[in-house]
């Protein structure tokens, strides 16, 4: 099989699994978007995928900027950790930044966005599982700093939350993490409603190749899938 045929087959399989998860959760399949993670993909694989689908996720701002220049009509998301000295590159290149892991970083993005007259979409990364190896807001800290977060929505679009579940071979192990993120989003939405804050937080970025079906069942709207799309290549 050609690279294009393999990727088309893999993409169809992922789409089928997304659809099945939506059926189980009684959700419209249109409520879930695939972010095709290309950070480890060879460029000819990305080009082959782009013939079928064009929403991509990259981990490093510089590689995202370089690849966006080659495929400018695609929608590029930054999914990896963002250092404050790379914010300008990220804001100029990413439609959505999934990895805003601190108030300091959010404020830096807001400042740079104002300077560039760009209003990027951002997601607040939450370390739900409290793992030392993961960055992100602690849930209680995010709630405590929420007024400062909301203030940044004037210059960036705060679209929702993101998390990563602990590594495990069993997708069910991820369910408590995903459910906790959905519950946190609901808590913040209630807080906004009580204060007449118009910040809907529609997006939950959670779920990767091994656990995205569980993420969808728990309310995920953006699933970040890489390995499953490139099985059989390389």
Secondary structure as the mmCIF struct_conf table of DSSP 4:
data_model
#
loop_
_struct_conf.conf_type_id
_struct_conf.id
_struct_conf.beg_label_comp_id
_struct_conf.beg_label_asym_id
_struct_conf.beg_label_seq_id
_struct_conf.end_label_comp_id
_struct_conf.end_label_asym_id
_struct_conf.end_label_seq_id
HELX_RH_AL_P HELX_RH_AL_P1 UNK A 3 UNK A 24
TURN_TY1_P TURN_TY1_P1 UNK A 25 UNK A 26
HELX_RH_3T_P HELX_RH_3T_P1 UNK A 29 UNK A 31
STRN STRN1 UNK A 33 UNK A 37
TURN_TY1_P TURN_TY1_P2 UNK A 39 UNK A 40
HELX_RH_AL_P HELX_RH_AL_P2 UNK A 43 UNK A 50
TURN_TY1_P TURN_TY1_P3 UNK A 51 UNK A 52
STRN STRN2 UNK A 55 UNK A 58
BEND BEND1 UNK A 59 UNK A 60
HELX_RH_AL_P HELX_RH_AL_P3 UNK A 61 UNK A 70
BEND BEND2 UNK A 71 UNK A 71
TURN_TY1_P TURN_TY1_P4 UNK A 72 UNK A 73
BEND BEND3 UNK A 74 UNK A 74
STRN STRN3 UNK A 75 UNK A 78
BEND BEND4 UNK A 80 UNK A 80
HELX_RH_3T_P HELX_RH_3T_P2 UNK A 84 UNK A 86
HELX_RH_AL_P HELX_RH_AL_P4 UNK A 87 UNK A 93
BEND BEND5 UNK A 95 UNK A 95
STRN STRN4 UNK A 96 UNK A 100
BEND BEND6 UNK A 102 UNK A 102
HELX_RH_AL_P HELX_RH_AL_P5 UNK A 103 UNK A 116
TURN_TY1_P TURN_TY1_P5 UNK A 117 UNK A 117
STRN STRN5 UNK A 121 UNK A 125
STRN STRN6 UNK A 126 UNK A 126
TURN_TY1_P TURN_TY1_P6 UNK A 128 UNK A 129
TURN_TY1_P TURN_TY1_P7 UNK A 132 UNK A 133
BEND BEND7 UNK A 136 UNK A 136
STRN STRN7 UNK A 137 UNK A 137
HELX_RH_AL_P HELX_RH_AL_P6 UNK A 139 UNK A 144
TURN_TY1_P TURN_TY1_P8 UNK A 145 UNK A 145
HELX_RH_AL_P HELX_RH_AL_P7 UNK A 146 UNK A 151
HELX_RH_3T_P HELX_RH_3T_P3 UNK A 152 UNK A 154
TURN_TY1_P TURN_TY1_P9 UNK A 155 UNK A 155
BEND BEND8 UNK A 156 UNK A 156
STRN STRN8 UNK A 157 UNK A 162
HELX_LH_PP_P HELX_LH_PP_P1 UNK A 165 UNK A 167
BEND BEND9 UNK A 169 UNK A 169
HELX_RH_3T_P HELX_RH_3T_P4 UNK A 171 UNK A 174
HELX_RH_AL_P HELX_RH_AL_P8 UNK A 175 UNK A 194
TURN_TY1_P TURN_TY1_P10 UNK A 195 UNK A 196
STRN STRN9 UNK A 203 UNK A 205
TURN_TY1_P TURN_TY1_P11 UNK A 209 UNK A 211
HELX_RH_AL_P HELX_RH_AL_P9 UNK A 212 UNK A 217
TURN_TY1_P TURN_TY1_P12 UNK A 218 UNK A 219
BEND BEND10 UNK A 221 UNK A 221
STRN STRN10 UNK A 222 UNK A 225
HELX_RH_3T_P HELX_RH_3T_P5 UNK A 227 UNK A 230
TURN_TY1_P TURN_TY1_P13 UNK A 231 UNK A 232
#
